[in-house]
Structure formats: structure tokens, C-alpha cells
Amino acid sequence: MIEFRHVTKRYDEQAPAVDDFSLTVDSRTTCVFVGSSGCGKTTLLRMINRMVEPTSGEIEIDGTPVSKLDPVKLRRSIGYVMQNSGLMPHFTVADNIATVPRLEGATRRAARSRALELMDTVGLGPELADRYPSQLSGGQQQRVGVARGLAADPNILLMDEPFGAVDPVVRAELQQELIRLQRELDKTVVFVTHDIDEAFLLGDQVVMLQAGAQQLQVGSPSEIIEAPANDFVAAMIGADRGKRALQLKQTPNGTVVVDAQGRTQGVLREE
């Protein structure tokens, strides 16, 4: 479990990037921070593994304040996946994935074996093991990034807009891959995005943020869609338009569900 207790982060004399933020993230769930650029969501993520230190307040993992943990050991124990994969260009795929196991003392053979195992887990063939990042597609690079984040078998996986730099088709594939991995590996995932559809697809808990990491609404996707906290949230999620403004339409072939533009989105079937 991850718990934020009245966390504030100031970078200068301007308004705080994070202002008195409190939240509990339950174990083995996916929590998504969603909001516009500059709202503090990445700062929140990086305070969990102490890449950013809070100005005040405390973050705890399973009841232990992260401020009392060695930052290097903490970071090695938490998976981290970023946009554009962040791979080391002069390392092969296998060596990129094996980085943390090697730093933790694993032999080269054991670390490579772990890398090959994780390549299979994220849907990469073993023939890619000795290629370099520049020889991979964007989607393949992101899969390597996910595999590297999982290399130390962490309980917590932090993901900072990991699919934002790939095309929509590949992004959809990676989203489904993450859903599959979470179902199989059962990690605590904290995911940052500015895409509300991605947040609702991936999140068990969605935290909608505005400037200063102020919480507009926190809940499951169903809770937020069914009962937006206010008009601003309703507008943000598109509750009154597009594919969320659904209604039933009778056709000669039965009842279908259409969006605000009258486009069919699905077929209503009786159990």
C-alpha cells in the first residue's frame, strides 16, 4: 500500500507543484493520475521513489516512510517506466533489461536468463535480445522499457506516460498488454497520463487532478462516469458528448447503442 500524507512540493517561490496532497493507493491495484500538463502528476509519481523529495508531508509504503529508506535501494526495488522508454542506446535489449539485476549482484548468465524470461512475458521474441534500441520500433522499445521495469520483480511499478509517444494502434496494443500483465503479475501500479480514456481503461482507481495536484475527483471509472463531482469533471470526461453520451435506438434488427453523433457503438443484448 502507498499512502500520501499531506504532501507538498515547492520548486521555487511560485505556487506549489503539489499542495497538501493525501491519498491511499491499495496494494495490487492500478491507480491512474490524470490531468493536464503541469498539474503535478509526474511530481507525485517521482516522490514515491524519491527521485523528487517532498517539501513537507510524508509518503509511506506498507507503513514505512520512504524518507527513512536508502534512495538507491528504494529505486532499485520499484519498477519505473517512462515515456520514450529511456533505454540506454549503447546497451543491447537483453543488457538494458538486465541492468538492475546486475546492479543487485546477479551473474551475467542469471541476469540474461531473467531478461529473456521477461522478453517473453512482454511479448518480445528472443531474436531481439542482441539488438540495440535504435533497431527496434517504438512499440518494441516501450515493451523493453516495461520488461526492464519488471526485472527486479518489484511490488510497485511506476509508469510515467509510457505510451504517449507511440501511434494510436500501438498504444492500444500496449494498453491491452499492460492489462494482461497486471492480471498475471498482480503488482501495485501507479500510472500517469493526460488521456482520460486511457485512465478509465487501465485504472481501478482514477485520481483526476488540476493545478497543484488538487483532487477534482477520486474513484473507479464507473463511479466517476456515473456521478461526476461537478460540471468541470463532467466536461473533462466528456459525459455530455461524444461516445459517453449514449442512448438506445431501435432498428429493424434490434436495439443498438448510439453516441451523441448518432453513430452505433454497440448492440444491446438480453441475457
Protein Blocks (a to p, Z undefined) as FASTA:
>chain_A
ZZdehiacdfblbdcfbghiaddddehiacdddddehilmmmmmmmmnopaccfbdcdde
ehiafklpcfklmmmmpccddehhlpafkbcfklmmmmmmmmnopafklmmmmmmmmmmm
nopafklmmpcfklpcfklmmmmmmmmmmmnopabdcdehkllmpcfklmmmmmmmmmmm
mmmnopadddddfbfklmmmmpmbdcdddehiiafbgcdfklmmmmcfblklmmmnopmg
cjllgcddddfkbccdddfkopafbdcddZZ
